[in-house]
Amino acid sequence: MEDPQEQFSTQVAAVLMGTEELRRSLTHPEMTTTIPSLEQLMEWPAAIERLHDTLFHKMTHSTPEQHDLYHHCQHRVITVAQQILTAAWQWEEPEVGEEEVVVEEEEETAALLRREGQGAIARLTELNLLLLLHSSTTKNNDWKTSEEIIEGYAAYQKQVLRLRVRPAIATLVEARRDGTIHVSIEETTTNVPIHDDDDDDDDDHDNETKKPPIIRFQQYHAPVLMEVLGEASALIHPLLQWHFSLPPDEFATQIRTLCHNAITVLDEQTQQLIQRISDWFWQDRPMEEWMQNDNDDDKEVHLHELSRLDALVEEMAFSCQLLARYEQMMMPFVANNTSRMILQKELLPEWNWKYAALERIWAVRQWQSALRHATPVAIVLGTEVNVPSVVEDAQYLSTRALERAASTRSLQAIGTVAHAVTHDVWSMEMASGVHQSLLEQRGCWSSQFKKEEDDNETEKINMEKSPNSGFASALLEALDDDIAKAGPPTPKAPSSGSFLSSIVSSLDENMQLMQLDMEFCVMNGLLAASASCRNLVAFLDSLLSEDEFSFLSASEKDKSTTMTHLAREELFRFEQGYRATLKTKIAESIVSWCGSGKHEDACPPNFRGKAMNHLRYFLEHENYQLDPVSFAQPETDDRLERDFLGPLRESVFLKSMANKCDADVLHVLAEQLSTALVELFSESIWECESMFTDCGSLLLSKQFRMIQSFVATVTQPSSERAISPNLFQVWEPLSQIVFVLQLEKPADWQAYQSTSVLSPENLYRTMKKRVDFSPEAVQSVVEQFRRAKEGST
C-alpha cells in the first residue's frame, strides 16, 4: 500500500502540473490573441473538473506542512480557473452559415457549435462557483467573488445576444437609411400566343400580352424580430431548464441566482431591442392612412394598395406570433418575477390590438373589392347551378382572417377579428354585407354578349346606371347589347307604344329567363351563406379547442374568449337568418312566377295568367258531386293532364328550378311549393261551391296524388346522388282532408283522431262538404274531437 505522504506528494504534483498546463494553454505560442478556440473551450471544463476532484475528494492532509501546501494548491487552482473563465468569456462564436476550422467538428453547423460552446462556458462558470464554495483557504483580493462571477456571466450573455443580432439589425438600419424598405417588387410574366405558322415576323411580338404584374412586398422588421427573439430564446431556454431543475441546497442556490440574473439581463436586453424594432415598424409602416379611410366605404382601393395592406397584416400577424411564443416561454419565470411586465402589459397588447384593427380593415377592403367584381360561378363545373361569387369570396376572406388571427396565439385577437368579420361581412343588419348584396342580386348575372375588350368599360357604365339594382343593371345592359346588334334604326311610321316597350316585348322571353336565373342564383347564394356561417361556427370551435392555448388556465381562457363566443352566437343566428330569408325569397318567387293561388286572382286557362291562379280556378269550378256513372268520364279522358297539371308543367319557374338550384335549395323549394299547394287545395275545398260525394272524393284523391307526383318530379335534383326531400309532414294536412272526405260516415273519424293534425274547426269545415253527412253527426264528432284535443293539452 502506498505511503500517505507519498500519495499526498503525488497528488500535489498532479495538481501543480495540471494548473501549469492550463496556464500555458492561455499563453500558447500558437495563440496570437487571448481568444480561445472551440477545442480549448471544450477541454478546459474536463481539466478543471479533474483538479476539483483531486483537491476536494482525494487529497488528505494531516501535518501543518501538508496543510500549507494544500492551501497553496487551492490558491493555484482557483486562480487559474478564474483566468480560464475570463478567457472563455472572450470566445468568439462562429457566424451562422460558417463552420469552425476544427477537425472533429468539421461537419457541424454553426448553431451546434454555438450550443457546445455555451455549454462549456456555463460549466466553467459553475466550476468556478463550486471551487469558491469548497475553498478553505484565505480569499485573495485578486479573485472574483461569487457575486462578481454571476454578474460577469450575465454580462457575457448580454454581449453574446448583442453580437448575434447585430448583423440583422444592421441590415434593417441600412434598409431604412437607403429607402429600400418602402420598395415593392413587381414580377411580370408574358403570355406568348401560339401561331399556326412558323414565321418569325416582327408582328408576332406585337401580339404578345402581358399579365398584370405580381406585386410582392418584402418583410424587413419581422425577420429581424424573429432573429432577436430566436437568439434570445436559444440563450434563455437552457437557463430556464437549469433554473427549475436544481435541488434545494446551498450550491444550487448560487446556480439558481446565476440563472436568474442571466435570464433577467437577457430578457431586459431583448425587450429593449423589441421596443426599438417596434418603434421603427410603426414609423415605417404607419397605420394612420388606413385608419383614416376606414369609414370610406365608397372609395375603391387599388390592387397595389390591397397587396400592400395584405403584406402589412401578414407581417404583423407573424410578429404577434413571435412575441406570443417568447412570452409563453417566459411565463414560468415571469410568475416569480412580477417586475417584468413591459412585454406582457405593453408591447404584446399593442401589437395584438393594432393587428386586429388592420385585419378588420383588410377583410372589409378585400370584401368590397370582391363585391365590385362579383359574378355568378358554377357550384359544380358543367352544370347550370350558379351561386354569386360574393359568398365564396366572403367565406374565403373570413377563414383567412381567422386563420391569421389564430396564428398570433392571442385569444383577444381571434375574438376581435371574429367579431369584426361577423359584423362587417355576414351581419344581416349591415347595408354593405353579404345579406344586402344578395338581396340586391349583386353578382347574380353576367352578360354573355359583351366583347372582351369592353369588359371594364361596360361594367363601369352599368355601375353608374344602377349601383343598387342587379336586375335593373342587367336589363339595361342587355338592352344596350340588343340595340348595338340591331344597328341604326330604320325610319318607320309611328306606332303605338314607346321604342323601349317594343324592345322589351321582343326580348320578353330572354328577360324572363335572365331574371329567373338571377333569382335562382340568389336562392343558391342565401343557402351558401347559411352554410358558410355554420362552417365558420365550426371553425371557431376548432380554433378554441386547439392545444395552442393549453398554457392558459380555465378562468383566463373563459375571460379571453368572450368576444369569440359572442361572434359564434351571432354567426349561428345569421345562419338561421339566411335560411329564413331563403324561405321568404322562395315564397315570394313562387307568388311572383306562379301566382298567389288566392280566390281573387283565380283565372281560366284561356287568360294570360299564372299557374297557381289557373289551378285555383280549376279547383273552384271542378264538380265533385259525382255518381259512379259521371265519375267514369273524368277518369278516362286527358282533361286532368291538360287543364289540371298543364299550367303547372308550362311554368318556366317550375321547369327550370331542378337544373338551376342546389339540391338543398330544391328541398326548401319543394317544402315551400308543397305548403303553398296544400293551402291552395284546402281553401279551394272549403270555399268552392261544389259538394263532395264518395266518388267526388275519389277524384280529389287522384288529383292529390297527381300533384304530389308532380312536385316530387320538378323538385328532384339533377344529381343522381342527391336525396329527394321528405315532405310527409307538409302534405299530411291535405292528406287527412282527403281522407276525411272519403269516410263512409263521420263517426269513423274517431278511430283516427289521435293522429290528427287538423284543428276541430278545419275538421268541421271539411266534413260539412260531404253531401251525405248529416249536420248533427258532423257536429257530434267535431265536439267530441274538440274535447279530446282539450283534454290532451
C-alpha positions as a printed Julia matrix, in Angstrom:
793×3 Matrix{Float64}:
    0.0    0.0     0.0
    1.33   3.44   -0.96
    2.55   5.64    1.89
    0.11   8.54    2.68
    2.97  11.0     2.49
    3.97   9.81   -0.94
    0.34   9.73   -2.05
   -0.14  13.33   -0.94
    3.03  14.38   -2.75
    1.86  12.66   -5.92
   -1.5   14.44   -5.77
    0.18  17.8    -5.16
    2.41  17.22   -8.15
   -0.61  16.33  -10.28
   -2.44  19.49   -9.22
    0.55  21.73   -9.87
    1.22  20.13  -13.24
   -2.46  20.43  -14.19
   -2.65  24.09  -13.28
    0.59  24.76  -15.15
   -0.78  23.09  -18.27
   -3.92  25.21  -18.06
   -1.87  28.37  -17.55
    0.32  27.53  -20.53
   -2.77  26.94  -22.7
   -3.6   30.6   -22.16
   -0.15  31.71  -23.34
    0.47  29.1   -26.04
    2.78  30.36  -28.82
    0.15  29.44  -31.44
   -2.38  31.74  -29.75
   -1.88  35.11  -31.38
   -4.68  36.6   -29.26
   -6.29  35.9   -25.91
   -9.39  34.5   -27.67
   -9.56  30.72  -27.2
  -10.62  28.21  -29.81
  -13.62  25.92  -29.5
  -11.28  22.96  -28.99
   -9.67  24.62  -25.98
  -13.06  25.67  -24.69
  -14.25  22.07  -24.74
  -11.09  20.77  -23.0
  -10.96  23.25  -20.12
  -14.04  22.07  -18.14
  -12.76  18.49  -18.01
   -9.32  19.62  -16.82
  -10.76  21.81  -14.05
  -13.14  19.01  -13.02
  -10.12  16.71  -12.51
   -8.37  19.36  -10.42
  -11.51  19.89   -8.33
  -11.91  16.17   -7.77
   -8.27  15.81   -6.72
   -8.42  18.78   -4.33
  -11.62  18.02   -2.51
  -12.03  14.26   -2.79
   -8.57  12.65   -2.96
   -6.11  14.88   -1.11
   -5.87  14.32    2.65
   -3.57  16.4     4.83
   -2.66  15.91    8.48
    0.56  17.82    9.14
    0.96  21.61    9.15
    3.32  21.38    6.18
    0.73  19.43    4.19
   -1.95  21.91    5.25
    0.01  24.87    3.89
    0.79  23.02    0.69
   -2.87  22.06    0.29
   -3.96  25.7     0.59
   -1.31  26.66   -1.94
   -2.77  24.13   -4.38
   -6.25  25.53   -3.82
   -4.95  29.01   -4.48
   -3.3   27.92   -7.73
   -6.37  26.05   -8.97
   -8.83  28.89   -8.22
   -6.53  31.49   -9.77
   -6.04  29.51  -12.97
   -9.74  28.57  -13.14
  -10.77  32.22  -12.98
   -8.2   33.11  -15.63
   -9.64  30.35  -17.8
  -13.17  31.67  -17.2
  -12.15  35.2   -18.14
  -10.59  33.89  -21.34
  -13.66  31.77  -22.09
  -15.87  34.85  -21.92
  -13.8   36.24  -24.8
  -14.61  33.31  -27.09
  -15.99  34.39  -30.46
  -18.9   32.32  -31.68
  -18.87  31.12  -35.31
  -21.06  33.04  -37.72
  -24.26  31.38  -38.86
  -23.63  29.57  -42.13
  -19.9   29.2   -41.5
  -18.0   26.3   -39.97
  -15.33  26.35  -37.31
  -11.97  25.13  -38.62
  -11.75  22.22  -36.21
  -11.13  18.67  -37.37
  -13.63  16.99  -35.02
  -16.46  19.43  -35.77
  -15.76  19.98  -39.44
  -19.26  18.84  -40.44
  -21.12  20.55  -37.59
  -23.23  23.61  -38.19
  -22.62  26.95  -36.56
  -25.72  26.58  -34.39
  -24.47  23.3   -32.94
  -21.02  24.75  -32.31
  -22.62  27.68  -30.52
  -24.6   25.37  -28.25
  -21.49  23.36  -27.42
  -19.51  26.5   -26.67
  -22.27  27.91  -24.48
  -22.48  24.64  -22.57
  -18.74  24.65  -21.93
  -18.78  28.25  -20.69
  -21.73  27.53  -18.38
  -19.85  24.54  -16.96
  -16.71  26.64  -16.41
  -18.78  29.24  -14.56
  -20.38  26.53  -12.43
  -16.96  25.01  -11.57
  -15.59  28.4   -10.53
  -18.52  28.91   -8.17
  -18.03  25.39   -6.85
  -14.3   26.0    -6.21
  -15.06  29.16   -4.25
  -17.75  27.38   -2.24
  -15.48  24.45   -1.29
  -12.35  26.52   -0.78
  -10.99  26.67    2.76
   -8.06  28.97    2.01
   -7.95  32.69    2.65
   -9.7   34.75    0.0
   -7.34  36.5    -2.37
   -8.05  40.08   -3.37
   -7.26  39.18   -6.97
  -10.02  36.61   -7.06
  -13.51  37.3    -8.3
  -16.18  36.76   -5.71
  -19.23  34.61   -6.39
  -21.31  37.74   -6.95
  -18.79  39.09   -9.46
  -18.73  35.78  -11.34
  -22.53  35.79  -11.5
  -22.59  39.37  -12.75
  -19.8   38.65  -15.23
  -21.66  35.67  -16.68
  -24.83  37.75  -17.09
  -22.83  40.5   -18.81
  -21.26  37.88  -21.08
  -24.69  36.53  -22.06
  -25.88  40.05  -22.84
  -22.83  40.63  -25.04
  -23.41  37.33  -26.86
  -27.0   38.31  -27.62
  -25.98  41.7   -28.96
  -23.28  40.19  -31.17
  -25.66  37.58  -32.55
  -28.4   40.04  -33.55
  -26.11  42.85  -34.7
  -25.97  41.78  -38.4
  -29.76  41.54  -38.68
  -30.32  44.9   -37.02
  -27.61  46.46  -39.2
  -29.42  45.2   -42.3
  -32.67  46.78  -41.11
  -30.94  50.07  -40.32
  -29.35  50.12  -43.77
  -32.7   49.42  -45.45
  -34.29  52.27  -43.52
  -31.44  54.58  -44.41
  -31.4   53.96  -48.18
  -35.2   53.73  -48.54
  -35.38  50.17  -49.88
  -37.72  49.33  -47.03
  -40.53  51.09  -48.94
  -39.87  49.47  -52.34
  -42.16  46.75  -53.69
  -41.09  44.01  -56.09
  -43.06  43.52  -59.31
  -42.79  40.19  -61.09
  -44.08  40.41  -64.67
  -44.84  37.47  -66.94
  -45.62  37.41  -70.64
  -48.12  35.23  -72.47
  -46.93  34.38  -76.0
  -49.79  33.25  -78.27
  -49.42  30.05  -80.3
  -49.27  30.66  -84.07
  -50.16  28.2   -86.79
  -47.25  29.2   -88.99
  -43.56  29.17  -88.28
  -42.89  32.69  -89.5
  -40.77  34.76  -87.18
  -42.26  38.07  -88.21
  -41.76  41.08  -86.06
  -45.53  41.5   -85.95
  -45.77  38.44  -83.72
  -44.14  40.36  -80.92
  -46.87  42.96  -81.08
  -49.45  40.28  -80.28
  -47.8   39.29  -77.02
  -49.93  40.02  -74.0
  -48.68  40.7   -70.53
  -50.36  39.52  -67.38
  -50.85  42.02  -64.57
  -47.66  42.17  -62.52
  -47.48  40.2   -59.29
  -46.68  42.69  -56.56
  -44.63  41.45  -53.61
  -43.62  43.38  -50.53
  -40.53  42.18  -48.71
  -40.68  41.93  -44.95
  -37.89  43.7   -43.11
  -38.94  44.08  -39.49
  -40.42  40.63  -38.81
  -37.24  38.73  -39.83
  -35.18  40.93  -37.52
  -37.7   40.43  -34.73
  -37.53  36.69  -35.35
  -33.73  36.83  -35.19
  -33.76  38.73  -31.89
  -36.37  36.54  -30.21
  -34.89  33.36  -31.64
  -31.4   34.1   -30.36
  -32.76  35.28  -27.01
  -34.78  32.07  -26.68
  -31.75  29.97  -27.6
  -29.83  31.57  -24.72
  -32.67  31.74  -22.18
  -34.29  28.32  -22.62
  -31.3   26.26  -21.34
  -31.01  28.62  -18.38
  -34.71  28.17  -17.59
  -34.35  24.4   -17.63
  -31.26  24.64  -15.45
  -33.0   27.06  -13.08
  -36.05  24.87  -12.44
  -34.22  21.53  -12.23
  -31.85  22.4    -9.33
  -32.14  20.7    -5.93
  -32.65  22.81   -2.78
  -29.11  23.09   -1.39
  -26.54  25.84   -0.8
  -24.66  25.44   -4.07
  -27.9   25.13   -6.06
  -28.96  28.47   -4.59
  -25.9   30.12   -6.15
  -26.54  28.46   -9.51
  -30.19  29.47   -9.31
  -29.09  33.05   -8.68
  -26.72  32.76  -11.64
  -29.53  31.6   -13.92
  -31.97  34.18  -12.58
  -29.6   37.1   -13.12
  -28.6   35.93  -16.6
  -32.23  35.4   -17.65
  -33.21  38.8   -16.27
  -30.4   40.58  -18.1
  -31.14  38.74  -21.36
  -34.86  39.44  -21.06
  -34.33  43.13  -20.35
  -31.98  43.42  -23.32
  -34.46  41.53  -25.5
  -37.31  43.81  -24.53
  -35.22  46.88  -25.29
  -34.42  45.53  -28.74
  -38.07  44.6   -29.33
  -39.16  48.06  -28.28
  -36.71  49.66  -30.68
  -37.77  47.44  -33.59
  -41.44  48.11  -32.78
  -40.86  51.86  -32.85
  -39.16  51.53  -36.22
  -42.03  49.41  -37.51
  -44.7   51.95  -36.56
  -42.6   54.69  -38.18
  -42.0   52.75  -41.41
  -45.46  51.17  -41.62
  -47.88  53.89  -40.42
  -51.44  52.78  -39.74
  -52.98  56.25  -39.81
  -53.69  56.23  -43.55
  -55.69  53.02  -43.25
  -57.48  54.15  -40.11
  -58.5   57.45  -41.73
  -60.01  55.69  -44.75
  -61.69  53.01  -42.65
  -65.16  54.55  -42.89
  -64.9   55.48  -46.57
  -66.81  52.52  -47.99
  -67.26  54.08  -51.43
  -63.56  54.58  -52.05
  -62.15  51.95  -54.37
  -58.81  50.59  -53.24
  -56.26  49.82  -55.94
  -54.86  46.31  -56.23
  -51.42  47.64  -55.33
  -52.77  49.1   -52.1
  -54.6   45.89  -51.22
  -51.39  43.93  -51.75
  -49.51  46.37  -49.56
  -52.13  46.1   -46.83
  -52.12  42.31  -47.04
  -48.34  42.21  -46.69
  -48.53  44.58  -43.73
  -51.16  42.47  -41.95
  -49.21  39.28  -42.68
  -46.05  40.74  -41.18
  -47.92  42.0   -38.11
  -49.57  38.61  -37.54
  -46.21  36.87  -37.73
  -44.69  39.4   -35.35
  -47.53  38.85  -32.88
  -46.91  35.11  -33.06
  -43.2   35.6   -32.33
  -43.94  37.81  -29.34
  -46.57  35.39  -28.04
  -44.25  32.38  -28.28
  -41.5   34.24  -26.46
  -43.97  35.36  -23.81
  -45.21  31.79  -23.36
  -41.65  30.55  -22.88
  -41.07  33.2   -20.21
  -44.31  32.58  -18.31
  -42.8   30.22  -15.65
  -40.08  32.77  -14.96
  -42.46  35.73  -15.0
  -44.66  34.04  -12.39
  -41.83  34.5    -9.91
  -40.74  37.91  -11.21
  -43.61  40.38  -11.11
  -41.38  43.31  -12.07
  -41.05  42.0   -15.65
  -44.2   43.41  -17.26
  -43.11  45.51  -20.27
  -43.78  42.92  -22.95
  -46.77  41.39  -21.22
  -48.53  44.63  -20.34
  -47.48  46.99  -23.15
  -45.83  45.59  -26.27
  -47.84  42.44  -26.87
  -51.29  44.01  -26.26
  -50.34  46.92  -28.54
  -49.26  44.59  -31.35
  -52.36  42.42  -30.98
  -54.72  45.39  -30.96
  -53.15  47.07  -33.98
  -53.0   43.79  -35.86
  -56.69  43.04  -35.2
  -57.67  46.56  -36.31
  -55.77  46.23  -39.6
  -57.03  42.69  -40.14
  -60.57  44.01  -39.98
  -59.76  46.8   -42.45
  -58.11  44.27  -44.77
  -61.12  41.94  -44.68
  -63.58  44.77  -45.36
  -61.5   46.25  -48.19
  -60.99  42.86  -49.8
  -64.71  42.18  -49.48
  -65.55  45.5   -51.15
  -63.13  44.71  -53.96
  -64.65  41.26  -54.41
  -68.12  42.8   -54.46
  -67.16  45.12  -57.32
  -66.03  42.15  -59.4
  -68.82  39.78  -58.36
  -70.1   37.29  -60.9
  -72.06  34.03  -60.81
  -69.92  30.91  -60.59
  -70.92  27.3   -61.11
  -71.16  25.23  -57.93
  -70.27  22.16  -59.98
  -68.47  22.61  -63.29
  -70.57  21.7   -66.29
  -73.9   22.46  -64.59
  -76.24  25.46  -64.61
  -76.32  25.65  -60.81
  -74.74  29.04  -60.08
  -74.01  30.9   -56.89
  -72.85  34.53  -56.52
  -69.1   34.72  -56.11
  -69.59  37.11  -53.19
  -70.49  34.23  -50.86
  -67.44  32.16  -51.69
  -65.22  35.25  -51.52
  -66.67  36.24  -48.15
  -66.08  32.79  -46.67
  -62.53  32.68  -48.02
  -61.74  36.13  -46.62
  -63.33  35.29  -43.26
  -61.49  31.99  -42.96
  -58.17  33.52  -43.93
  -58.6   36.37  -41.46
  -59.48  33.94  -38.65
  -56.6   31.61  -39.52
  -54.21  34.53  -39.46
  -55.67  35.72  -36.16
  -55.22  32.23  -34.71
  -51.59  32.24  -35.81
  -50.96  35.15  -33.42
  -51.72  32.8   -30.49
  -53.85  35.54  -28.97
  -57.43  34.82  -27.94
  -58.11  38.55  -27.83
  -57.01  38.9   -31.46
  -59.17  35.95  -32.5
  -62.18  37.41  -30.72
  -61.68  40.88  -32.18
  -61.25  39.62  -35.74
  -64.14  37.15  -35.41
  -66.44  39.9   -34.16
  -65.32  42.29  -36.93
  -65.79  39.74  -39.71
  -69.16  38.69  -38.35
  -70.4   42.25  -38.04
  -68.97  43.79  -41.22
  -69.33  40.89  -43.68
  -72.06  38.49  -42.54
  -74.37  40.71  -40.5
  -77.93  40.92  -41.76
  -78.25  44.47  -40.47
  -75.29  45.95  -42.38
  -76.01  47.71  -45.67
  -72.77  46.54  -47.27
  -72.65  42.91  -46.19
  -73.34  39.61  -47.89
  -77.03  39.69  -46.98
  -77.7   43.06  -48.6
  -75.66  42.21  -51.69
  -77.74  39.06  -52.2
  -80.98  40.97  -51.8
  -79.72  43.43  -54.42
  -78.77  40.5   -56.7
  -75.16  41.66  -56.86
  -73.03  39.24  -58.83
  -76.02  37.14  -59.94
  -75.79  37.82  -63.66
  -73.07  38.37  -66.24
  -73.58  39.27  -69.88
  -72.73  36.66  -72.48
  -72.81  39.2   -75.27
  -70.11  41.6   -74.13
  -66.87  41.71  -76.04
  -63.77  41.01  -74.02
  -62.15  44.35  -74.8
  -65.21  46.23  -73.49
  -65.49  44.38  -70.16
  -64.11  47.05  -67.88
  -65.8   49.98  -69.6
  -69.21  48.32  -69.77
  -69.03  47.28  -66.12
  -68.28  50.86  -65.15
  -71.28  52.12  -67.16
  -73.55  49.54  -65.53
  -72.47  50.58  -62.04
  -73.23  54.2   -62.91
  -76.66  53.28  -64.2
  -77.79  51.47  -61.1
  -75.4   50.78  -58.27
  -78.0   49.04  -56.13
  -80.21  47.05  -58.5
  -78.68  43.95  -60.01
  -81.63  43.15  -62.27
  -82.07  46.71  -63.5
  -78.38  46.87  -64.33
  -78.57  43.58  -66.2
  -81.72  44.69  -68.05
  -80.18  47.95  -69.26
  -77.02  46.12  -70.25
  -78.97  43.58  -72.29
  -80.92  46.38  -73.93
  -77.68  48.12  -74.84
  -76.38  44.9   -76.37
  -79.57  44.4   -78.37
  -79.58  47.97  -79.65
  -75.94  47.66  -80.61
  -76.67  44.46  -82.52
  -79.62  45.98  -84.35
  -77.58  48.88  -85.69
  -79.08  52.26  -86.57
  -82.9   52.25  -86.58
  -84.76  52.32  -89.9
  -87.25  55.21  -90.17
  -90.81  53.94  -89.8
  -94.22  55.34  -89.2
  -95.02  55.99  -85.56
  -96.56  53.03  -83.79
  -98.41  52.7   -80.55
  -96.13  52.3   -77.54
  -92.62  53.53  -77.0
  -89.43  52.27  -78.56
  -88.37  50.82  -75.22
  -91.61  48.84  -74.9
  -91.1   47.33  -78.36
  -87.57  46.31  -77.44
  -88.77  44.79  -74.16
  -91.52  42.92  -75.96
  -89.05  41.42  -78.41
  -86.78  40.42  -75.56
  -89.54  39.42  -73.15
  -88.6   35.76  -73.03
  -84.89  36.49  -72.66
  -85.58  38.99  -69.91
  -87.71  36.46  -68.06
  -85.02  33.82  -68.29
  -82.4   36.3   -67.21
  -84.41  37.44  -64.22
  -85.22  33.84  -63.34
  -81.55  32.87  -63.47
  -80.75  35.74  -61.14
  -83.43  34.69  -58.66
  -82.21  31.1   -58.62
  -78.66  32.39  -58.16
  -79.83  34.47  -55.18
  -81.51  31.41  -53.65
  -78.33  29.37  -54.04
  -76.38  32.26  -52.55
  -78.62  32.52  -49.49
  -78.26  28.82  -48.77
  -74.5   29.01  -49.36
  -74.3   31.98  -46.96
  -76.18  29.99  -44.32
  -73.78  27.07  -44.78
  -70.8   29.44  -44.63
  -71.96  30.83  -41.28
  -72.36  27.28  -39.98
  -68.88  26.36  -41.21
  -67.39  29.45  -39.58
  -69.02  28.47  -36.28
  -67.37  25.05  -36.52
  -64.08  26.68  -37.48
  -64.18  28.95  -34.43
  -64.89  25.93  -32.23
  -61.87  24.14  -33.7
  -59.66  27.17  -33.03
  -60.68  27.32  -29.38
  -60.21  23.58  -28.88
  -56.62  23.51  -30.14
  -53.68  22.88  -27.82
  -52.18  26.26  -28.72
  -53.87  27.79  -25.66
  -53.37  24.92  -23.22
  -50.98  27.07  -21.19
  -53.9   29.29  -20.13
  -55.97  28.46  -17.1
  -59.68  27.78  -17.48
  -60.63  31.15  -15.97
  -58.18  33.04  -18.19
  -59.42  31.2   -21.26
  -63.07  31.93  -20.45
  -62.29  35.6   -19.88
  -60.35  35.89  -23.14
  -62.93  34.12  -25.32
  -65.93  36.31  -24.52
  -65.85  38.12  -27.87
  -65.23  34.87  -29.73
  -68.3   33.27  -28.15
  -70.3   36.4   -28.97
  -69.21  36.18  -32.62
  -70.04  32.49  -32.61
  -73.56  33.17  -31.34
  -74.02  35.89  -33.95
  -72.91  33.58  -36.76
  -75.3   30.92  -35.53
  -78.09  33.5   -35.55
  -77.13  34.62  -39.06
  -77.16  31.01  -40.24
  -80.79  30.76  -39.2
  -81.48  34.23  -40.59
  -80.12  33.43  -44.06
  -82.2   30.25  -44.15
  -85.29  32.19  -43.08
  -84.57  34.76  -45.8
  -84.26  31.92  -48.29
  -87.7   30.62  -47.34
  -89.15  34.1   -47.65
  -87.45  34.63  -51.01
  -88.74  31.31  -52.33
  -92.27  32.06  -51.16
  -92.12  35.46  -52.88
  -90.73  33.91  -56.07
  -93.49  31.29  -56.14
  -96.1   34.04  -55.88
  -94.28  36.19  -58.44
  -93.8   33.46  -61.04
  -96.64  31.01  -60.31
  -99.27  33.25  -58.75
 -100.75  33.59  -55.3
 -103.46  30.96  -55.78
 -105.95  33.22  -54.0
 -109.61  33.37  -54.92
 -109.41  36.94  -56.15
 -106.53  36.05  -58.52
 -108.11  32.91  -59.99
 -108.39  32.98  -63.79
 -109.31  30.45  -66.51
 -106.6   28.85  -68.67
 -107.54  30.87  -71.76
 -106.5   34.05  -69.93
 -102.87  35.12  -69.72
 -102.18  34.24  -66.11
 -100.03  32.23  -63.77
 -100.06  28.54  -62.97
 -101.3   28.67  -59.37
 -104.1   31.07  -60.31
 -105.18  28.71  -63.1
 -105.1   25.82  -60.64
 -107.26  27.75  -58.18
 -109.79  28.47  -60.91
 -109.82  24.8   -61.93
 -110.43  23.54  -58.37
 -113.12  26.13  -57.65
 -115.05  25.15  -60.79
 -114.48  21.4   -60.57
 -117.57  19.26  -59.97
 -117.04  16.8   -57.12
 -120.69  15.89  -56.67
 -120.37  12.8   -58.86
 -122.13   9.47  -59.1
 -120.38   6.32  -60.34
 -121.53   6.91  -63.92
 -120.38  10.53  -64.15
 -117.13   9.63  -62.38
 -116.04   7.33  -65.22
 -115.64  10.13  -67.78
 -113.08  12.24  -65.8
 -111.19   9.05  -65.13
 -110.75   8.16  -68.8
 -110.07  11.45  -70.6
 -106.93  13.61  -70.59
 -108.68  16.57  -69.03
 -106.65  16.43  -65.81
 -103.34  16.33  -67.65
 -104.36  19.26  -69.83
 -106.32  21.55  -67.51
 -105.18  20.44  -64.06
 -101.42  19.9   -64.48
 -100.94  21.64  -67.83
 -100.45  25.19  -66.48
  -98.0   23.9   -63.86
  -96.0   21.96  -66.43
  -95.74  25.05  -68.62
  -94.46  27.27  -65.81
  -90.94  28.39  -66.7
  -90.16  28.69  -62.99
  -91.15  25.12  -62.17
  -89.5   23.72  -65.3
  -86.15  25.41  -64.67
  -85.56  25.05  -60.95
  -84.35  21.42  -60.94
  -81.44  22.27  -63.24
  -80.53  25.63  -61.72
  -80.92  25.15  -57.98
  -78.69  23.44  -55.5
  -80.07  20.18  -54.09
  -80.6   21.72  -50.64
  -82.33  24.73  -52.19
  -84.62  22.32  -54.02
  -85.53  20.78  -50.68
  -86.65  24.18  -49.41
  -88.38  24.89  -52.73
  -90.22  21.59  -52.51
  -91.29  22.39  -48.96
  -92.5   25.91  -49.8
  -94.21  24.83  -53.03
  -95.94  21.96  -51.23
  -97.02  24.31  -48.45
  -98.5   26.72  -51.0
 -100.31  23.89  -52.79
 -101.67  22.46  -49.54
 -103.03  25.89  -48.65
 -104.47  26.33  -52.15
 -106.18  22.92  -52.14
 -107.52  23.34  -48.6
 -109.02  26.76  -49.28
 -110.44  25.6   -52.6
 -112.12  22.6   -50.95
 -113.61  24.67  -48.16
 -114.64  27.64  -50.3
 -115.77  26.02  -53.57
 -119.48  25.73  -54.27
 -119.36  22.05  -55.18
 -120.17  19.47  -52.54
 -118.45  16.09  -52.36
 -119.82  12.65  -52.86
 -117.92   9.45  -52.29
 -116.95   9.36  -55.98
 -116.03  13.04  -55.88
 -113.64  12.37  -53.02
 -112.03   9.66  -55.14
 -111.48  12.22  -57.91
 -109.95  14.62  -55.38
 -107.71  11.82  -54.11
 -106.49  11.2   -57.65
 -105.77  14.89  -58.14
 -103.94  14.94  -54.81
 -101.7   12.05  -55.89
 -101.05  13.71  -59.24
  -99.98  16.98  -57.64
  -97.75  15.14  -55.18
  -96.1   13.24  -58.01
  -95.65  16.44  -60.0
  -93.95  18.25  -57.11
  -91.67  15.28  -56.49
  -90.7   15.29  -60.17
  -89.97  19.0   -60.59
  -88.04  19.19  -57.31
  -85.94  16.1   -57.95
  -82.28  17.24  -58.02
  -80.45  16.64  -61.28
  -77.62  14.92  -59.42
  -78.06  11.16  -59.21
  -76.65  11.04  -55.69
  -78.96  13.74  -54.33
  -81.62  12.67  -51.84
  -85.22  13.65  -52.51
  -86.84  15.72  -49.77
  -89.22  14.09  -47.31
  -92.45  16.09  -47.49
  -94.69  13.79  -45.48
  -95.39  16.33  -42.74
  -96.05  19.1   -45.27
  -98.61  17.08  -47.2
 -100.2   15.47  -44.13
 -102.91  18.15  -43.52
 -104.18  17.83  -47.1
 -103.88  14.06  -46.94
 -106.12  13.99  -43.88
 -108.63  16.34  -45.54
 -108.87  13.96  -48.49
 -109.16  11.03  -46.08
 -112.0   12.7   -44.14
 -113.92  13.26  -47.37
 -113.59   9.54  -48.15
 -115.1    8.35  -44.85
 -118.3    6.33  -45.02
 -119.74   8.17  -42.01
 -118.48  10.91  -39.65
 -118.15   8.54  -36.7
 -115.38   6.63  -38.5
 -113.06   9.56  -37.76
 -112.9    8.64  -34.08
 -110.56   5.75  -34.85
 -108.0    8.13  -36.41
 -108.42  11.32  -34.39
 -105.42  10.57  -32.13
 -103.08  11.13  -35.09
 -104.93  14.12  -36.5
 -103.1   17.3   -37.5
 -106.38  19.07  -38.27
 -107.96  21.5   -35.87
 -111.59  20.97  -34.84
 -112.58  23.98  -36.96
 -110.91  22.59  -40.1
 -112.37  19.15  -39.43
 -115.83  20.7   -39.28
 -115.27  22.7   -42.49
 -114.16  19.51  -44.24
 -116.92  17.19  -43.04
 -119.7   19.59  -43.91
 -118.58  19.43  -47.57
 -119.84  15.83  -47.79
 -123.29  15.93  -49.21
 -124.37  12.75  -47.4
 -123.09  13.67  -43.89
 -125.84  14.93  -41.61
 -125.09  18.19  -39.75
 -125.95  16.58  -36.41
 -123.5   13.7   -36.91
 -120.78  16.09  -38.03
 -121.34  18.39  -35.07
 -121.26  15.46  -32.63
 -117.96  14.12  -33.98
 -116.35  17.56  -34.03
 -117.42  18.32  -30.45
 -116.09  15.0   -29.25
 -112.83  15.66  -31.11
 -112.6   19.14  -29.58
 -112.99  17.75  -26.05
 -110.34  15.11  -26.76
 -107.92  17.78  -28.02
 -108.51  19.99  -24.98
 -108.08  17.03  -22.64
 -104.76  16.05  -24.2
 -103.38  19.56  -23.73
